[in-house]
Amino acid sequence: KNEVEQSPQNLTAQEGEFITINCSYSVGISALHWLQQHPGGGIVSLFMLSSGKKKHGRLIATINIQEKHSSLHITASHPRDSAVYICAVPNAGGTSYGKLTFGQGTILTVHP
Amino acid sequence: DADVTQTPRNRITKTGKRIMLECSQTKGHDRMYWYRQDPGLGLRLIYYSFDVKDINKGEISDGYSVSRQAQAKFSLSLESAIPNQTALYFCATSEGGLYNEQFFGPGTRLTVL
């Protein structure tokens, strides 16, 4: 069983729709990363959060440490938001300190 | 200029050939990582280095080796490439600590025929 599970695996939306991508994890951590992988392959970090909520433009990330769950929301989605969204959690302790475990990614396609 | 660069960006090679993928960074980070990405499997860690003298195996290190030539350079080698090593390879860097953001290179698409 993956330690980091994302849902849905694929998501198709119409431009303007509100998007939610979910991430659940089984390892005990206190922070989570959201990454975006563009169709060309490049990966950029969107958020790192350890509590509550963070907002950047139309992107909002929330985390509930007690429930081991995080969500990434996109408001007023646009075709340029089409990408793979990946959540990742750091491994705490020992030689794993600072390494990341990644979810399998959510493929988002936004149609005009 | 990009903070994390990878060369080559694309490579097609034949089974049994030795291949080296190179990564350079200008961020001044101590920590560097090599990942591979396969469709449906997500990113998996091959090797990581927390400083020049510290190199560690990741979850899928068999068939790979690495060299940390300097703080800024971390190379991944496939001594004898095989077709199931066909994948997208990413280098990443981070500062020390548990929660620090990782910065990714643009990726190298490797095809082993």
Interface residues (C-beta under 8 A of the other chain):
Chain A: S30 A31 H33 L35 G41 G42 I43 V44 S45 M48 S50 I86 A88 P90 A92 T95 Y97 G98 K99 L100 F102 G103 Q104 G105
Chain B: R31 Y33 G40 L41 G42 L43 R44 L45 Y48 F50 N56 G58 L88 F90 S94 G96 G97 L98 Y99 N100 E101 Q102 F103 F104 P106 G107 R109
